[in-house]
Amino acid sequence: MKVALCFLISYEQVINKEHIWREWIEANKDIINVYFHYRDYSTIKSEWIKKHAIPKKFIVETSYYHVVHAYFSTMHYAFLHDTNNKWFCFLTDSCVPIVSPFRFREMFFNHYNETIMSWKKAWWNVHMHKRSNLRQLGEEFRLANDPWFIIKREDVQRCIIYSNKNIDIFRLICAGGLANESIFAIILYSMNVLGRVKREVTHCVDWSRMSSTTSPHIFKEGSKRDLEHIDKFLKENQCTLFLRKTHSEFPDTILLNYIYEREKVGGDRVSKLNRIEYGFLFQRMFTHFMKFSFIGFILFSCYYVYISL
């Protein structure tokens, strides 16, 4: 099983803390695939980003107000590229990890079969604002979701199917602008699975200090207020794994402290995660050997004896 980190980058076509990302990913390289949706491959300076850039035929034009097609194109490629991709994490050039590699791995193996996305009824006046063209939809479809979240493989497939079978309504929603903040909740509701979504926040953000009329606070100085907000956010949102928006000048020492120093992992958590991972290994062996003999059944039985000890 793997995680697809799906970065949507434009403008400078960089990620603000590439060196931190690369070190963080390296610790879990066995379960992580990286994908970049970019603007112009020829102007990308980072060889690492180029290495993980998706094929040009999957690149679509994007802007602040119209980014849905970049989401869909990137997750569609990642979906096809590796059938082991079970989690699809959407990220921007200003997102950074804010938890340890162990915590991320633990979250994945415990919640790989869940989409984690905060959603609610649209809070804006749909008759005054054109966002997602919600005024043209029925009341029950006037929904909003966090623009950056984690979606499981089965729900990615549902989104792809919906966009192909409901072309007119899909285009209508996207034409309204900022549709990435509604389309996923609408699709999952239409497919009768929105109620199964783990309704949690995956990206720490500060909307109390907006940097513009449409953007949240940019974490740059690492001030006392910044840290107080991050600490409070992490305490109240147990599924948070990333921080946005992070300026390139945000102190590395602060990020590294959150990632590698703040959380002390006990042996019981390590043992529990090992048992879970061994469980998936035994399941794969069971599936393989059951095609030929009863060896799979024996191995699977041994696993249950092991976890009960």
ROVOBA-676989 format. One line per 5 residues: their letters; for each residue y, x, z of N, C-alpha, C. Coordinates in Angstrom, 1 decimal. Layout:
% ROVOBA-676989
a = Y:X:Z:Y:X:Z:Y:X:Z  ...
This chain:
% ROVOBA-676989
mkval = -1.2:0.8:0.0:0.0:0.0:0.0:1.2:0.9:0.0  2.3:0.4:-0.7:3.5:1.2:-0.8:4.7:0.3:-0.8  5.8:1.1:-0.5:7.2:0.5:-0.5:7.9:0.9:-1.7  8.6:0.0:-2.4:9.5:0.4:-3.5:10.9:0.3:-3.0  11.6:1.5:-2.9:13.0:1.6:-2.6:13.8:1.4:-3.8
cflis = 14.4:0.3:-4.0:15.1:0.0:-5.2:16.6:0.2:-5.0  17.2:1.3:-5.6:18.6:1.6:-5.4:19.3:1.1:-6.7  20.4:0.4:-6.4:21.3:-0.1:-7.5:22.6:0.8:-7.4  22.8:1.7:-8.4:23.9:2.6:-8.3:24.7:2.5:-9.6  26.0:2.6:-9.5:26.9:2.6:-10.6:28.1:3.4:-10.2
yeqvi = 29.3:3.2:-10.9:30.4:4.0:-10.6:30.1:5.5:-10.6  30.0:6.2:-9.5:29.8:7.7:-9.5:28.3:8.0:-9.7  27.4:7.0:-9.7:26.0:7.2:-9.9:25.4:8.3:-8.9  25.8:8.2:-7.7:25.2:9.0:-6.6:24.8:8.2:-5.4  24.1:8.7:-4.5:23.9:8.1:-3.2:24.6:9.0:-2.2
nkehi = 25.3:8.4:-1.3:26.2:9.2:-0.4:25.5:10.2:0.5  24.3:10.0:0.9:23.6:10.9:1.8:22.2:11.3:1.2  22.3:11.8:-0.1:21.0:12.1:-0.8:20.1:13.0:0.0  20.7:14.1:0.6:19.9:15.0:1.4:19.2:14.4:2.6  19.8:13.5:3.2:19.2:12.8:4.3:18.1:11.8:3.8
wrewi = 18.4:11.1:2.7:17.4:10.3:2.2:16.1:11.0:1.8  16.3:12.2:1.1:15.2:12.9:0.6:14.3:13.4:1.8  14.9:13.9:2.8:14.1:14.3:4.0:13.4:13.2:4.7  14.1:12.0:4.8:13.5:10.8:5.4:12.4:10.3:4.6  12.5:10.3:3.3:11.4:9.8:2.4:10.2:10.7:2.4
eankd = 10.5:12.0:2.5:9.4:13.0:2.5:8.4:12.7:3.6  8.9:12.3:4.7:8.0:12.0:5.9:7.0:10.9:5.6  7.3:10.0:4.7:6.5:8.9:4.3:6.2:8.9:2.8  6.1:10.0:2.2:6.0:10.1:0.8:4.7:9.4:0.3  3.7:9.3:1.1:2.4:8.7:0.7:2.6:7.2:0.6
iinvy = 3.6:6.6:1.1:3.7:5.1:1.0:5.0:4.7:0.3  5.8:5.6:-0.2:7.1:5.3:-0.8:7.2:5.6:-2.2  7.7:4.7:-3.0:8.1:4.9:-4.4:9.6:4.7:-4.5  10.3:5.5:-5.3:11.8:5.4:-5.4:12.2:5.0:-6.8  13.1:4.1:-6.9:13.6:3.6:-8.2:15.1:3.5:-8.2
fhyrd = 15.7:4.0:-9.3:17.2:3.9:-9.4:17.5:3.1:-10.7  18.4:2.0:-10.5:19.0:1.4:-11.6:20.4:2.0:-11.7  20.8:2.5:-12.9:22.0:3.3:-13.0:22.8:2.7:-14.1  23.9:3.3:-14.4:24.8:2.9:-15.5:24.6:3.7:-16.8  24.6:5.0:-16.6:24.5:5.9:-17.8:23.7:7.2:-17.4
ystik = 22.5:7.3:-17.9:21.6:8.4:-17.5:22.2:9.7:-17.8  23.0:9.9:-18.9:23.5:11.1:-19.3:24.5:11.7:-18.4  25.1:10.9:-17.5:26.2:11.3:-16.6:25.7:11.5:-15.2  24.4:11.2:-14.9:23.8:11.4:-13.6:23.7:12.9:-13.3  24.3:13.4:-12.2:24.2:14.8:-11.9:23.0:15.2:-11.1
sewik = 22.5:14.3:-10.3:21.4:14.7:-9.4:20.1:14.6:-10.2  19.4:15.8:-10.1:18.1:15.8:-10.8:17.1:14.9:-10.0  17.2:14.7:-8.7:16.3:13.9:-8.0:16.5:12.4:-8.4  17.7:12.0:-8.6:18.0:10.6:-9.1:17.4:10.5:-10.5  17.6:11.5:-11.3:17.1:11.4:-12.7:15.6:11.2:-12.7
khaip = 15.0:12.0:-11.8:13.5:11.9:-11.7:13.0:10.5:-11.4  13.8:9.8:-10.6:13.3:8.5:-10.2:14.1:7.3:-10.9  14.8:7.7:-11.9:15.5:6.7:-12.7:14.5:5.8:-13.5  14.8:4.5:-13.5:13.9:3.6:-14.3:14.2:3.8:-15.8  13.2:3.4:-16.6:13.5:3.6:-18.1:14.7:2.8:-18.6
kkfiv = 15.3:3.4:-19.6:16.6:2.9:-20.1:16.4:1.4:-20.6  15.3:1.0:-21.1:15.1:-0.4:-21.6:15.2:-1.4:-20.4  15.1:-0.9:-19.2:15.3:-1.8:-18.0:16.7:-1.9:-17.5  17.6:-1.1:-18.1:18.9:-1.0:-17.6:19.8:-2.2:-18.2  20.5:-2.9:-17.3:21.3:-4.0:-17.8:22.7:-3.8:-17.3
etsyy = 23.7:-4.4:-17.9:25.1:-4.3:-17.5:25.3:-5.0:-16.2  26.1:-4.4:-15.3:26.3:-4.9:-14.0:27.7:-4.7:-13.6  28.1:-5.6:-12.6:29.4:-5.4:-12.0:29.4:-6.0:-10.6  30.4:-5.9:-9.9:30.4:-6.4:-8.5:30.0:-7.9:-8.4  30.6:-8.7:-9.3:30.3:-10.1:-9.3:29.1:-10.5:-10.0
hvvha = 28.5:-9.7:-10.9:27.4:-10.0:-11.7:26.3:-8.9:-11.6  25.5:-8.9:-10.6:24.5:-7.9:-10.4:23.1:-8.4:-10.3  22.9:-9.7:-10.4:21.5:-10.3:-10.3:20.6:-9.7:-11.3  21.0:-9.5:-12.5:20.1:-9.0:-13.5:19.6:-7.6:-13.2  20.4:-6.8:-12.5:20.0:-5.5:-12.1:18.9:-5.6:-11.1
yfstm = 19.1:-6.5:-10.1:18.0:-6.7:-9.1:16.7:-7.0:-9.9  16.8:-8.0:-10.7:15.5:-8.5:-11.4:14.9:-7.5:-12.3  15.7:-6.7:-13.0:15.2:-5.7:-13.9:14.5:-4.6:-13.1  15.2:-4.2:-12.0:14.6:-3.1:-11.2:13.3:-3.5:-10.5  13.3:-4.7:-9.9:12.1:-5.1:-9.2:11.0:-5.4:-10.2
hyafl = 11.3:-5.9:-11.4:10.3:-6.2:-12.4:9.6:-4.9:-12.8  10.5:-3.8:-13.0:9.9:-2.5:-13.4:9.0:-2.0:-12.2  9.5:-2.0:-11.0:8.7:-1.5:-9.9:7.5:-2.3:-9.7  7.5:-3.6:-9.9:6.4:-4.5:-9.8:5.3:-4.1:-10.8  5.7:-3.7:-12.0:4.7:-3.3:-13.1:4.3:-1.9:-12.9
hdtnn = 5.2:-1.0:-12.4:4.9:0.4:-12.4:3.8:0.7:-11.4  3.7:0.1:-10.3:2.7:0.4:-9.3:2.2:-0.9:-8.6  1.0:-1.3:-8.9:0.5:-2.5:-8.3:0.4:-2.4:-6.7  0.5:-1.2:-6.2:0.4:-1.0:-4.8:1.7:-1.3:-4.1  2.8:-1.5:-4.8:4.1:-1.8:-4.2:4.0:-3.2:-3.6
kwfcf = 4.1:-3.2:-2.3:4.0:-4.5:-1.5:5.3:-4.9:-1.0  6.2:-4.0:-0.7:7.6:-4.3:-0.2:8.6:-3.7:-1.1  9.6:-4.5:-1.4:10.7:-4.1:-2.3:12.0:-4.1:-1.5  12.6:-2.9:-1.2:13.8:-2.8:-0.4:15.0:-2.6:-1.3  15.9:-3.5:-1.3:17.1:-3.3:-2.1:18.2:-2.5:-1.4
ltdsc = 18.7:-1.5:-2.1:19.7:-0.6:-1.5:20.8:-0.3:-2.4  21.9:0.2:-1.9:23.1:0.6:-2.7:23.3:2.1:-2.5  24.3:2.6:-3.2:24.6:4.0:-3.1:25.2:4.4:-1.7  25.6:3.4:-0.9:26.2:3.6:0.4:25.3:3.2:1.5  24.1:2.9:1.2:23.1:2.6:2.3:22.4:3.9:2.8
vpivs = 22.1:3.9:4.0:21.4:5.1:4.6:20.3:4.6:5.6  19.3:5.3:5.8:18.3:4.9:6.9:18.9:5.1:8.2  18.6:4.2:9.1:19.2:4.2:10.5:18.1:4.2:11.5  16.8:4.3:11.1:15.7:4.4:12.0:14.8:5.5:11.6  13.9:5.9:12.5:13.0:7.0:12.2:12.0:6.7:11.1
pfrfr = 11.5:7.7:10.5:10.4:7.5:9.5:9.2:6.7:10.1  8.9:7.1:11.4:7.8:6.4:12.1:8.1:4.9:12.2  9.3:4.6:12.7:9.7:3.2:12.8:9.6:2.4:11.5  10.0:3.0:10.4:9.9:2.4:9.1:8.5:2.2:8.8  7.6:3.1:9.0:6.2:3.0:8.6:5.6:1.9:9.5
emffn = 5.9:1.9:10.7:5.4:0.9:11.7:5.8:-0.5:11.2  7.1:-0.7:10.8:7.5:-2.0:10.3:6.8:-2.4:9.1  6.6:-1.5:8.2:5.9:-1.8:6.9:4.5:-2.3:7.2  3.7:-1.5:7.9:2.3:-1.9:8.1:2.2:-3.2:9.0  3.2:-3.5:9.7:3.1:-4.7:10.5:3.7:-5.9:9.8
hynet = 4.5:-5.7:8.8:5.2:-6.8:8.1:5.1:-6.7:6.6  4.1:-6.0:6.0:4.0:-5.8:4.6:3.9:-7.1:3.8  3.3:-8.1:4.5:3.0:-9.4:3.9:4.2:-10.4:4.1  5.3:-9.9:4.5:6.5:-10.8:4.8:7.7:-10.4:4.0  8.5:-11.4:3.5:9.8:-11.1:3.1:10.7:-11.2:4.3
imswk = 11.6:-10.2:4.4:12.5:-10.2:5.5:14.0:-10.4:5.0  14.5:-11.5:5.2:15.8:-11.8:4.6:16.5:-12.9:5.4  17.8:-12.6:5.8:18.6:-13.6:6.5:19.2:-14.6:5.5  19.0:-15.9:5.8:19.6:-16.9:4.9:20.1:-18.1:5.7  20.9:-18.9:5.1:21.5:-20.1:5.7:22.2:-20.9:4.7
kawwn = 22.7:-22.1:5.1:23.4:-22.9:4.2:24.7:-22.2:3.8  25.2:-22.4:2.6:26.4:-21.8:2.1:27.5:-22.1:3.0  28.3:-21.1:3.5:29.4:-21.4:4.4:30.7:-21.6:3.8  30.8:-21.4:2.5:32.1:-21.6:1.8:32.2:-23.0:1.2  33.3:-23.4:0.8:33.6:-24.7:0.2:33.1:-24.6:-1.3
vhmhk = 32.0:-25.2:-1.6:31.4:-25.0:-2.9:32.2:-25.7:-4.0  33.1:-26.6:-3.6:33.9:-27.3:-4.5:35.2:-26.6:-4.9  35.5:-25.6:-4.0:36.7:-24.8:-4.3:36.4:-23.4:-4.9  35.2:-22.9:-4.5:34.8:-21.6:-5.0:33.6:-21.7:-6.0  33.7:-20.9:-7.0:32.7:-20.9:-8.1:31.4:-20.1:-7.8
rsnlr = 31.4:-19.5:-6.6:30.3:-18.6:-6.3:28.9:-19.3:-6.6  28.1:-18.7:-7.4:26.8:-19.1:-7.8:26.7:-20.6:-8.4  27.9:-21.1:-8.7:28.0:-22.5:-9.2:27.3:-23.5:-8.3  27.3:-23.3:-7.0:26.6:-24.2:-6.2:27.0:-25.6:-6.2  28.3:-25.9:-6.6:28.8:-27.2:-6.7:28.0:-28.0:-7.7
qlgee = 27.4:-27.4:-8.6:26.6:-28.0:-9.7:25.2:-28.2:-9.3  24.8:-27.8:-8.1:23.4:-28.0:-7.6:23.4:-29.1:-6.6  22.2:-29.6:-6.3:22.0:-30.5:-5.3:22.3:-29.9:-3.9  22.6:-30.8:-3.0:23.0:-30.3:-1.6:21.9:-29.4:-1.0  20.7:-29.7:-1.2:19.6:-28.8:-0.6:19.5:-27.4:-1.2
frlan = 20.1:-27.2:-2.3:20.0:-25.9:-3.0:21.3:-25.1:-2.8  22.2:-25.6:-2.0:23.4:-24.9:-1.7:23.2:-23.9:-0.5  22.6:-22.8:-0.9:22.1:-21.8:0.1:22.7:-20.4:-0.1  22.7:-19.7:0.9:23.2:-18.3:0.9:22.2:-17.3:1.5  22.1:-16.1:1.0:21.2:-15.1:1.6:21.9:-13.8:1.6
dpwfi = 21.5:-12.9:2.6:22.1:-11.6:2.6:21.8:-10.9:1.3  22.8:-10.2:0.8:22.6:-9.6:-0.6:21.7:-8.4:-0.6  21.4:-7.8:0.6:20.5:-6.6:0.7:19.4:-6.9:1.7  18.2:-6.8:1.3:17.1:-7.3:2.1:15.8:-6.7:1.6  14.6:-7.2:2.2:13.3:-6.7:1.8:12.5:-7.9:1.3
ikred = 11.9:-7.8:0.2:11.1:-8.9:-0.4:9.7:-8.4:-0.7  8.7:-9.2:-0.3:7.3:-8.9:-0.5:6.9:-9.1:-2.0  5.8:-8.5:-2.4:5.3:-8.5:-3.8:5.1:-10.0:-4.3  4.5:-10.8:-3.5:4.2:-12.2:-3.9:5.5:-12.9:-4.2  6.6:-12.7:-3.4:7.8:-13.3:-3.7:8.6:-12.7:-4.9
vqrci = 8.4:-11.4:-5.1:8.9:-10.8:-6.3:8.4:-11.5:-7.5  7.1:-11.8:-7.5:6.4:-12.4:-8.6:7.0:-13.9:-8.8  7.2:-14.5:-7.7:7.8:-15.9:-7.7:9.1:-15.9:-8.4  9.9:-14.9:-8.0:11.3:-14.8:-8.6:11.2:-14.5:-10.1  10.3:-13.7:-10.5:10.2:-13.4:-11.9:9.7:-14.6:-12.7
iysnk = 8.8:-15.3:-12.2:8.3:-16.5:-12.8:9.4:-17.6:-12.9  10.1:-17.7:-11.8:11.2:-18.7:-11.8:12.3:-18.4:-12.9  12.7:-17.1:-12.9:13.7:-16.8:-13.9:13.3:-17.0:-15.3  12.0:-16.9:-15.6:11.4:-17.1:-16.9:11.2:-18.5:-17.3  10.9:-19.3:-16.3:10.5:-20.7:-16.5:11.7:-21.7:-16.4
nidif = 12.7:-21.2:-15.6:13.9:-22.1:-15.4:15.2:-21.3:-15.9  15.1:-21.0:-17.2:16.2:-20.2:-17.7:17.6:-20.8:-17.6  17.7:-22.1:-17.9:19.0:-22.7:-17.9:19.7:-22.7:-16.5  18.9:-23.1:-15.5:19.4:-23.1:-14.1:19.7:-21.7:-13.6  18.8:-20.8:-14.0:19.0:-19.4:-13.6:20.3:-18.8:-14.1
rlica = 20.5:-19.1:-15.4:21.8:-18.6:-16.0:23.0:-19.3:-15.4  22.9:-20.6:-15.1:24.0:-21.3:-14.5:24.4:-20.7:-13.1  23.4:-20.4:-12.3:23.6:-19.8:-11.0:24.3:-18.4:-11.1  23.7:-17.6:-12.0:24.2:-16.2:-12.2:25.6:-16.2:-12.8  25.9:-17.2:-13.6:27.3:-17.3:-14.2:28.4:-17.5:-13.2
gglan = 28.0:-18.1:-12.1:29.0:-18.4:-11.0:29.6:-17.1:-10.3  28.9:-16.0:-10.4:29.4:-14.8:-9.8:28.8:-14.7:-8.4  28.6:-13.5:-7.9:28.0:-13.2:-6.6:26.7:-14.0:-6.3  26.0:-14.2:-7.4:24.8:-15.0:-7.3:23.7:-14.3:-6.5  23.8:-12.9:-6.4:22.8:-12.2:-5.5:22.8:-12.7:-4.1
esifa = 23.9:-13.4:-3.7:24.0:-13.9:-2.3:23.5:-15.3:-2.2  22.8:-15.8:-3.2:22.3:-17.2:-3.2:21.0:-17.3:-3.9  20.8:-16.6:-5.0:19.7:-16.9:-6.0:18.4:-16.7:-5.3  18.2:-15.8:-4.4:16.9:-15.5:-3.8:16.5:-16.6:-2.9  17.4:-17.1:-2.1:17.1:-18.2:-1.2:16.8:-19.5:-2.0
iilys = 17.6:-19.7:-3.1:17.4:-20.9:-3.9:16.0:-20.8:-4.6  15.6:-19.7:-5.1:14.3:-19.6:-5.7:13.2:-19.8:-4.7  13.2:-19.1:-3.6:12.1:-19.3:-2.6:12.1:-20.7:-2.1  13.2:-21.3:-1.9:13.2:-22.7:-1.5:12.6:-23.6:-2.6  12.9:-23.4:-3.8:12.4:-24.1:-5.0:10.9:-24.0:-5.1
mnvlg = 10.4:-22.8:-4.6:9.0:-22.5:-4.7:8.2:-22.9:-3.4  9.0:-23.5:-2.5:8.4:-24.0:-1.3:7.9:-23.0:-0.3  8.6:-21.8:-0.3:8.1:-20.7:0.6:9.3:-20.1:1.4  10.5:-20.7:1.3:11.6:-20.2:2.0:11.4:-20.2:3.5  10.6:-21.3:4.0:10.3:-21.4:5.4:9.4:-20.3:5.9
rvkre = 8.7:-19.6:5.1:7.8:-18.5:5.5:8.6:-17.2:5.6  9.8:-17.1:5.1:10.5:-15.9:5.2:10.9:-15.5:6.6  10.7:-14.2:6.9:11.1:-13.7:8.2:12.6:-13.7:8.2  13.3:-14.5:9.0:14.7:-14.7:8.9:15.5:-13.7:9.8  15.4:-12.5:9.3:16.0:-11.4:10.1:16.9:-10.5:9.2
vthcv = 17.8:-9.7:9.8:18.7:-8.8:9.0:18.1:-7.4:8.9  18.0:-6.9:7.7:17.4:-5.6:7.5:18.5:-4.5:7.3  19.7:-4.8:7.1:20.8:-3.8:6.9:21.9:-4.1:7.8  22.2:-3.1:8.6:23.3:-3.2:9.6:24.7:-3.1:8.8  25.5:-4.1:9.1:26.8:-4.2:8.4:27.9:-4.7:9.4
dwsrm = 29.1:-4.4:9.2:30.2:-4.8:10.1:31.2:-5.6:9.3  31.1:-7.0:9.4:32.1:-7.8:8.7:33.3:-8.1:9.6  33.3:-7.7:10.8:34.5:-8.0:11.7:35.7:-7.1:11.3  35.4:-6.0:10.6:36.5:-5.1:10.1:36.3:-4.9:8.6  36.8:-5.8:7.9:36.6:-5.8:6.4:37.5:-4.7:5.8
sstts = 36.9:-4.0:4.8:37.7:-3.0:4.1:38.5:-3.5:2.9  38.1:-4.8:2.5:38.8:-5.5:1.5:38.5:-7.0:1.7  39.0:-7.8:0.8:38.8:-9.2:1.0:37.4:-9.6:0.7  36.6:-8.7:0.1:35.2:-9.0:-0.2:34.2:-8.1:0.3  34.7:-7.0:0.9:33.7:-5.9:1.4:33.8:-5.7:2.9
phifk = 32.7:-5.4:3.5:32.7:-5.1:5.0:33.3:-3.7:5.3  33.3:-3.4:6.6:33.8:-2.2:7.0:33.0:-1.0:6.5  33.7:0.1:6.1:33.1:1.3:5.7:33.0:2.3:6.9  31.8:2.7:7.2:31.5:3.6:8.3:31.9:5.0:7.8  32.9:5.6:8.2:33.4:6.9:7.8:33.6:7.9:8.9
egskr = 34.3:7.6:9.9:34.7:8.5:10.9:33.5:8.7:12.0  32.7:7.7:12.2:31.8:7.8:13.3:32.4:7.6:14.6  33.4:6.7:14.6:34.2:6.5:15.8:33.4:5.8:16.9  34.0:5.7:18.1:33.3:5.1:19.2:33.0:3.6:18.9  34.0:3.0:18.2:33.8:1.6:17.8:32.7:1.5:16.8
dlehi = 32.6:2.4:15.9:31.5:2.4:14.9:30.1:2.5:15.6  30.0:3.4:16.6:28.7:3.6:17.3:28.4:2.4:18.1  29.4:1.8:18.8:29.2:0.6:19.6:28.6:-0.5:18.8  29.2:-0.6:17.6:28.8:-1.7:16.7:27.3:-1.5:16.2  27.0:-0.3:15.8:25.7:0.1:15.3:24.6:-0.1:16.5
dkflk = 25.0:0.3:17.7:24.0:0.2:18.8:23.8:-1.3:19.1  24.8:-2.0:19.1:24.7:-3.5:19.4:23.9:-4.2:18.3  24.2:-3.8:17.1:23.5:-4.4:16.0:22.0:-4.1:16.0  21.6:-2.9:16.3:20.2:-2.5:16.3:19.5:-3.2:17.5  20.2:-3.4:18.6:19.6:-4.0:19.7:19.3:-5.5:19.5
enqct = 20.2:-6.1:18.8:20.1:-7.6:18.5:19.3:-7.9:17.3  19.1:-6.9:16.4:18.3:-7.2:15.1:17.2:-6.2:15.0  16.0:-6.6:15.5:14.9:-5.6:15.6:14.3:-5.2:14.2  14.7:-5.9:13.2:14.1:-5.6:11.8:15.1:-4.8:11.0  16.2:-4.3:11.6:17.2:-3.5:10.9:16.6:-2.1:10.6
lflrk = 16.7:-1.7:9.4:16.2:-0.4:9.0:17.2:0.5:8.3  18.3:-0.1:7.8:19.3:0.6:7.0:20.7:0.3:7.5  21.7:1.2:7.2:23.1:1.0:7.5:23.9:1.0:6.2  24.8:0.0:6.1:25.7:-0.1:5.0:27.0:-0.6:5.5  28.2:-0.3:5.0:28.4:0.7:4.0:28.7:2.1:4.6
thsef = 28.1:3.1:4.2:28.3:4.4:4.8:29.1:5.4:3.8  30.2:5.9:4.3:31.0:6.8:3.5:30.3:8.2:3.4  30.5:8.9:2.4:29.9:10.3:2.2:30.4:11.2:3.4  31.5:10.9:4.0:32.1:11.8:5.0:31.6:11.3:6.4  30.8:10.3:6.5:30.3:9.9:7.8:29.4:11.1:8.4
pdtil = 29.6:11.4:9.6:29.0:12.6:10.2:27.4:12.6:10.1  26.9:13.6:9.5:25.4:13.7:9.4:24.8:13.8:10.8  25.4:14.4:11.7:24.9:14.6:13.0:24.6:13.2:13.7  25.5:12.3:13.4:25.3:11.0:14.0:24.1:10.3:13.4  24.0:10.3:12.1:22.8:9.7:11.4:21.5:10.4:11.8
lnyiy = 21.5:11.7:11.9:20.3:12.4:12.2:19.9:12.1:13.7  20.9:11.9:14.5:20.6:11.5:15.9:19.9:10.1:15.9  20.4:9.2:15.2:19.8:7.9:15.1:18.3:8.0:14.6  18.2:8.8:13.5:16.9:8.8:12.8:15.8:9.6:13.6  16.2:10.7:14.2:15.2:11.6:14.8:15.3:11.8:16.3
erekv = 16.4:11.3:17.0:16.5:11.6:18.4:16.5:10.4:19.3  17.1:9.3:18.8:17.3:8.1:19.6:16.0:7.5:20.1  15.0:7.4:19.3:13.8:6.7:19.6:12.6:7.6:20.0  12.1:7.5:21.2:11.0:8.2:21.6:9.7:7.4:21.4  8.8:7.9:20.6:7.6:7.2:20.2:6.5:7.6:21.1
ggdrv = 5.9:6.6:21.9:4.8:6.9:22.8:3.5:6.9:22.0  2.5:7.5:22.7:1.2:7.7:22.1:0.5:6.4:21.8  0.8:5.3:22.6:0.2:4.0:22.4:0.6:3.4:21.0  1.9:3.6:20.7:2.4:3.1:19.4:1.7:3.9:18.2  1.6:5.2:18.4:1.0:6.0:17.4:-0.5:5.6:17.2
sklnr = -1.2:5.4:18.3:-2.6:5.0:18.2:-2.8:3.6:17.5  -1.9:2.7:17.9:-1.9:1.4:17.3:-1.7:1.4:15.8  -0.7:2.2:15.4:-0.4:2.3:14.0:-1.6:2.9:13.2  -2.2:4.0:13.9:-3.3:4.6:13.2:-4.5:3.6:13.0  -4.7:2.8:14.0:-5.8:1.8:13.9:-5.5:0.8:12.8
ieygf = -4.2:0.4:12.6:-3.9:-0.5:11.6:-4.1:0.1:10.2  -3.7:1.4:10.1:-3.9:2.1:8.8:-5.3:2.3:8.5  -6.1:2.7:9.5:-7.6:2.8:9.3:-8.2:1.5:8.9  -7.6:0.4:9.4:-8.1:-0.9:9.0:-8.0:-1.1:7.5  -6.8:-0.8:7.0:-6.6:-1.0:5.6:-7.5:-0.1:4.8
lfqrm = -7.7:1.1:5.3:-8.6:2.1:4.6:-10.0:1.5:4.6  -10.5:0.9:5.7:-11.8:0.3:5.7:-11.9:-0.9:4.8  -10.9:-1.6:4.7:-10.9:-2.8:3.9:-11.0:-2.4:2.4  -10.3:-1.3:2.0:-10.5:-0.9:0.6:-11.9:-0.3:0.4  -12.4:0.4:1.4:-13.8:0.9:1.2:-14.8:-0.3:1.1
fthfm = -14.5:-1.3:2.0:-15.4:-2.5:2.0:-15.4:-3.2:0.6  -14.2:-3.4:0.1:-14.1:-4.0:-1.2:-14.8:-3.2:-2.3  -14.7:-1.9:-2.2:-15.3:-1.0:-3.2:-16.8:-1.1:-3.1  -17.3:-0.9:-1.9:-18.8:-0.8:-1.8:-19.5:-2.1:-1.9  -18.8:-3.2:-1.6:-19.5:-4.5:-1.7:-19.8:-4.8:-3.1
kfsfi = -19.3:-4.1:-4.1:-19.6:-4.3:-5.5:-21.0:-3.8:-5.8  -21.5:-2.9:-4.9:-22.8:-2.2:-5.1:-23.8:-2.5:-4.1  -23.4:-2.6:-2.8:-24.4:-2.7:-1.8:-23.8:-3.3:-0.5  -24.6:-3.3:0.6:-24.2:-3.8:1.9:-23.5:-2.7:2.7  -23.2:-1.5:2.1:-22.6:-0.5:2.9:-21.2:-0.9:3.3
gfilf = -20.5:-1.7:2.4:-19.2:-2.2:2.8:-19.2:-3.0:4.0  -20.2:-3.8:4.1:-20.3:-4.7:5.3:-20.4:-3.9:6.6  -21.3:-2.8:6.5:-21.5:-2.0:7.7:-20.2:-1.3:8.1  -19.5:-0.7:7.1:-18.2:0.0:7.3:-17.2:-1.0:7.9  -17.1:-2.2:7.4:-16.2:-3.1:7.9:-16.5:-3.5:9.4
scyyv = -17.8:-3.6:9.6:-18.2:-3.9:11.0:-17.8:-2.8:12.0  -18.0:-1.6:11.5:-17.7:-0.4:12.3:-16.2:-0.4:12.7  -15.4:-0.8:11.7:-13.9:-0.9:12.0:-13.6:-1.8:13.1  -14.2:-3.0:13.1:-13.9:-4.0:14.2:-14.4:-3.5:15.5  -15.5:-2.8:15.5:-16.0:-2.2:16.8:-15.0:-1.2:17.3
yisl = -14.4:-0.4:16.3:-13.5:0.6:16.7:-12.2:0.1:17.3  -11.6:-0.9:16.7:-10.4:-1.5:17.2:-10.5:-2.3:18.5  -11.8:-2.6:18.8:-12.0:-3.4:20.1:-12.2:-2.5:21.3  -12.3:-1.2:21.0:-12.6:-0.2:22.1:-11.3:-0.1:22.9
